[in-house]
Amino acid sequence: MDTLTVDSRIKGSIFGVAVVDALGGPVEFQPRGTFDPVTDFRHNEHFDVPPGTWTDDTSMTLCLAKSLIDSKGEFISQAAIRNYIDWWEDGYLSATGDCFDIGAGTTKALMTWQGYFDRSPHIQKDDPHGHEGGQPAIDKALKREEFCGNGSLMRVSPIALVYFRNMPEAIANAAASSDVTHPYPTCAEACTIYTRLLVHALNNTSKTNLAADLSTTAWKDPSLKGRLSGYRTLSDWAAQDEDSIKSSGFVVSTLEAALWAFFTTDSFEAGALRAVNLGWDADTVGAVYGGLAGAFYGFEAIPRRWVGGLQRGEIVAGIAEGLVALSRGRGGGLA
């Protein structure tokens, strides 16, 4: 593990999101055990898109990453939001040229933001405070437990890839990035937990120590505490039976399922297949797994057939290279 470069980890994380998202997409919505086990890319019959097609999970991840690249590493909420709207409306950073998959909560949020920006043409697009006038409407509409989906968790990895040298900044920005579409506190806390693990992985932390670090979490949300506080060691994860792992769109379940796939396997490929074969919200569990596992194992550990088989893989590669260049430019020691 100590031979991996930061460049490899950053590139691995972005490609990890895309390839495991694309693996899981064809079995999204399908109950566990009702489909032939996924071993490779396949046609996505639900959306009628070809093998290797990534979904909204990756598109929104790339949108957030692009906003960070364009701002030279400054997290500007409205820059990310505007990219999300461009994806939703025009297929920006999509594998197919259009938005073919989007969650209900995210749709509601982007409609609200679109109205806010239409009413506020005076707001400069690089204003870090430009979203603040619109946040109260988001909170009023979506800050409820019923909107506790995984739509902010699935896209948050670029925050860690940019701020891995500064844990407090990474944690604060992860929470802020959640609030613009998923303001319920459970969602923000899930994003911060995941981001913390990603930061440690980027800083060459062993899997044993990642599990130990998770066990030190000062849990605030009772749902997260109830599902995750019992895991203290790798052995605890290994002892958890698959039947007790839920892979629904509930953010707590998605996080647990992705971490279970990560902590109970020893290679990128094995964990990826374990994640997506859980079914149900397989693409998002896969994307969350892939972001962490790609950072941990590095780009070279991702099977070449998956990297080469991505639809519009050049888009993913371009964003990955942009993040790598940004990391080099920011410099400094590791956190």
C-alpha positions in Angstrom: 0.0 0.0 0.0 2.8 2.4 0.8 3.9 2.5 -2.9 0.7 4.1 -4.1 0.9 7.7 -5.1 -1.7 10.3 -4.2 -2.3 10.6 -8.0 -3.2 7.0 -8.2 -5.6 7.2 -5.3 -7.4 10.3 -6.6 -7.8 8.8 -10.1 -8.8 5.4 -8.6 -11.5 7.1 -6.5 -13.1 8.9 -9.5 -12.9 5.9 -11.8 -14.0 3.7 -8.9 -17.3 5.6 -8.6 -17.9 5.3 -12.3 -17.1 1.7 -12.9 -19.0 0.3 -9.9 -21.9 2.6 -10.6 -22.0 1.2 -14.1 -21.8 -2.4 -12.8 -24.7 -1.8 -10.5 -27.0 0.2 -12.8 -28.4 -2.9 -14.7 -29.6 -4.5 -11.4 -30.9 -1.3 -9.8 -34.4 -1.8 -8.3 -34.0 -5.6 -8.5 -34.4 -7.7 -5.3 -31.3 -9.5 -4.1 -31.1 -13.0 -5.5 -33.5 -12.5 -8.3 -30.9 -11.8 -11.0 -28.0 -13.6 -12.5 -24.9 -12.5 -10.4 -23.1 -9.5 -11.9 -19.6 -10.3 -12.9 -19.1 -7.6 -15.6 -20.8 -4.8 -17.4 -24.2 -5.6 -19.0 -27.0 -3.8 -20.8 -29.2 -1.7 -18.6 -32.6 -2.8 -19.6 -34.5 -0.4 -17.2 -33.1 2.6 -19.0 -32.1 0.9 -22.3 -28.5 2.0 -22.1 -25.5 0.0 -23.2 -23.0 -1.9 -21.0 -20.6 0.4 -19.1 -23.1 3.3 -18.7 -22.7 5.2 -15.5 -25.7 6.8 -14.0 -26.7 9.9 -11.9 -24.3 8.9 -9.1 -21.3 9.5 -11.3 -22.7 12.4 -13.2 -23.3 14.4 -10.0 -19.9 13.3 -8.6 -18.3 14.7 -11.8 -20.4 17.9 -11.5 -19.1 18.5 -8.0 -15.5 17.7 -9.0 -15.7 20.1 -12.0 -16.9 22.9 -9.8 -13.9 22.4 -7.5 -11.5 22.2 -10.4 -12.9 25.4 -12.0 -12.6 27.3 -8.7 -9.0 26.0 -8.1 -10.0 24.1 -5.1 -12.5 26.4 -3.4 -15.8 24.8 -2.5 -18.6 27.1 -3.8 -22.0 25.6 -3.2 -23.8 27.4 -6.0 -21.1 26.4 -8.6 -21.8 22.8 -7.8 -25.6 23.4 -7.9 -25.4 25.1 -11.2 -23.5 22.1 -12.6 -26.2 19.8 -11.2 -28.9 21.9 -12.9 -27.0 21.8 -16.2 -26.8 18.0 -15.9 -30.5 17.7 -15.1 -31.6 20.0 -17.9 -29.0 19.3 -20.6 -27.1 16.1 -19.8 -23.9 17.9 -18.8 -21.3 15.3 -17.7 -23.6 12.5 -18.5 -22.7 9.1 -20.0 -25.4 9.4 -22.6 -25.8 13.1 -23.2 -28.9 13.4 -21.2 -30.2 12.9 -17.6 -31.9 9.5 -17.6 -31.9 8.8 -13.9 -32.5 11.1 -11.0 -33.9 10.8 -7.5 -37.1 12.5 -6.4 -35.5 14.5 -3.6 -32.8 15.8 -5.9 -35.3 16.7 -8.6 -37.3 18.7 -6.0 -34.1 20.5 -4.8 -32.9 21.4 -8.3 -36.3 22.7 -9.3 -36.2 24.9 -6.2 -32.7 26.1 -7.0 -33.5 26.8 -10.6 -36.3 29.1 -9.5 -34.0 30.9 -7.0 -31.4 31.5 -9.7 -34.0 32.6 -12.2 -35.2 35.2 -9.7 -31.7 36.3 -8.8 -29.8 37.1 -12.0 -27.6 39.5 -10.1 -25.7 36.7 -8.3 -22.3 36.2 -9.6 -21.5 32.5 -10.3 -18.3 32.6 -8.3 -19.8 34.1 -5.2 -19.3 31.6 -2.3 -22.3 33.1 -0.6 -24.5 33.2 -3.6 -26.6 30.2 -2.5 -27.4 31.4 0.9 -30.6 33.2 0.0 -32.0 30.0 -1.5 -31.1 27.6 1.3 -34.1 28.4 3.5 -36.5 27.2 0.7 -34.5 24.0 0.4 -34.7 23.5 4.2 -38.4 24.1 4.3 -39.1 21.7 1.5 -36.6 18.9 2.2 -35.3 19.0 5.8 -37.5 16.1 6.8 -36.7 12.5 7.5 -38.7 11.3 4.5 -36.1 12.9 2.3 -33.2 11.0 3.9 -32.0 9.4 0.7 -28.5 8.7 -0.5 -28.3 11.4 -3.2 -25.7 13.6 -1.4 -23.6 10.7 -0.1 -23.2 9.2 -3.6 -21.5 12.3 -5.0 -19.5 13.6 -2.1 -16.1 11.9 -2.8 -14.5 14.9 -4.6 -14.6 16.9 -1.4 -12.1 14.4 0.2 -10.0 14.3 -3.0 -9.4 18.0 -2.9 -9.3 18.6 0.9 -7.4 15.4 2.1 -4.7 17.5 3.5 -7.1 19.3 5.9 -9.6 17.1 7.7 -11.6 19.9 9.4 -12.1 21.6 6.1 -13.0 18.4 4.4 -15.6 17.6 7.0 -17.2 21.0 6.9 -17.4 21.1 3.2 -18.8 17.6 3.0 -21.7 18.6 5.3 -22.3 21.8 3.3 -22.3 19.9 0.0 -25.1 17.7 1.4 -27.2 20.5 2.6 -28.0 22.0 -0.8 -30.1 18.9 -1.8 -30.3 16.7 1.3 -30.4 19.1 4.3 -31.7 16.5 6.9 -28.9 16.0 9.5 -28.6 12.3 8.9 -27.5 12.9 5.3 -24.8 15.4 6.3 -23.5 13.1 9.0 -23.3 10.2 6.6 -21.3 12.4 4.2 -18.9 13.5 6.9 -18.3 9.9 8.1 -17.6 8.7 4.6 -15.4 11.7 3.8 -13.3 11.1 7.0 -12.7 7.5 5.9 -11.8 8.7 2.4 -9.3 11.3 3.8 -7.6 8.6 5.8 -7.5 6.3 2.8 -5.9 9.0 0.7 -3.3 9.4 3.5 -2.3 5.7 3.4 -4.3 4.4 6.4 -4.6 0.6 6.6 -8.0 -1.1 6.4 -7.6 -2.2 10.1 -7.1 1.4 11.1 -9.9 2.6 9.0 -12.3 0.3 10.8 -10.8 1.4 14.1 -11.2 5.0 13.2 -14.9 4.5 12.4 -15.4 3.0 15.8 -14.3 6.3 17.4 -17.1 8.3 15.8 -19.0 10.5 18.2 -22.4 9.6 16.7 -25.1 12.3 16.6 -27.8 10.7 14.5 -29.6 7.8 16.2 -30.1 5.9 13.0 -26.4 6.0 12.1 -25.5 5.1 15.6 -27.9 2.2 15.7 -26.6 0.7 12.5 -22.8 1.4 12.7 -21.7 1.9 16.3 -21.5 -1.9 16.8 -18.7 -2.3 14.3 -15.4 -1.9 16.2 -13.0 -4.1 14.1 -12.6 -5.8 10.8 -13.8 -9.0 12.5 -17.1 -7.3 13.4 -17.7 -6.5 9.8 -16.8 -10.0 8.7 -19.2 -11.4 11.2 -22.2 -9.5 9.8 -24.4 -11.7 7.7 -25.3 -10.5 4.2 -29.0 -11.0 5.0 -28.9 -8.2 7.6 -27.3 -5.8 5.2 -29.9 -3.5 3.6 -29.1 -1.9 0.2 -32.0 0.5 -0.1 -31.9 4.2 -0.9 -32.0 5.1 2.8 -28.6 6.9 3.3 -27.8 4.9 6.5 -28.4 1.6 4.7 -26.4 2.7 1.6 -23.4 3.7 3.8 -23.5 0.5 5.8 -23.8 -1.7 2.7 -20.9 0.0 0.9 -18.6 -0.2 4.0 -19.6 -3.8 4.5 -18.5 -4.6 0.9 -15.3 -2.7 1.5 -14.3 -4.1 4.9 -15.1 -7.8 4.1 -13.1 -8.1 0.9 -9.4 -7.8 -0.1 -9.5 -6.5 -3.6 -11.3 -3.8 -5.6 -13.0 -6.3 -7.9 -14.2 -8.6 -5.1 -15.7 -5.7 -3.2 -17.3 -4.2 -6.2 -19.1 -7.4 -7.1 -20.1 -7.9 -3.5 -21.6 -4.4 -3.4 -23.6 -4.5 -6.6 -24.9 -8.0 -6.1 -26.8 -6.8 -3.1 -29.3 -5.5 -5.5 -32.0 -2.8 -4.9 -30.1 0.5 -5.0 -27.1 -1.3 -6.4 -25.6 1.5 -8.5 -25.4 3.9 -5.5 -24.1 1.3 -3.1 -21.6 0.6 -5.8 -20.6 4.2 -6.4 -20.1 4.8 -2.6 -18.0 1.6 -2.4 -16.1 2.5 -5.5 -15.1 6.0 -4.3 -13.6 4.6 -1.1 -12.1 1.4 -2.6 -10.6 3.3 -5.5 -8.8 5.6 -3.1 -7.7 2.7 -1.0 -6.4 0.3 -3.7 -5.4 2.9 -6.3 -6.3 3.2 -10.0 -4.1 0.3 -11.1 -6.2 -2.1 -9.0 -9.3 -1.4 -11.0 -9.7 -4.1 -13.7 -8.7 -2.8 -17.1 -11.7 -4.3 -18.8 -13.9 -2.1 -16.6 -11.9 1.1 -17.2 -11.8 0.4 -20.9 -15.4 -0.6 -21.1 -16.9 2.7 -19.7 -19.1 4.7 -21.9 -17.6 8.1 -22.5 -14.7 7.2 -20.3 -12.8 10.2 -21.6 -15.1 12.4 -19.5 -14.2 10.5 -16.3 -10.5 10.6 -17.3 -10.6 14.3 -17.9 -12.2 15.1 -14.5 -9.7 12.7 -12.8 -6.8 14.4 -14.4 -8.2 17.8 -13.4 -8.3 16.7 -9.8 -4.8 15.3 -9.9 -3.5 18.6 -11.3 -5.4 20.5 -8.6 -3.9 18.3 -5.9 -0.4 19.0 -7.2 -1.1 22.7 -7.4 -2.3 22.9 -3.8 0.7 21.0 -2.5 1.6 20.8 1.1 2.0 17.9 3.5 -0.5 15.3 4.1 -3.0 15.6 6.9 
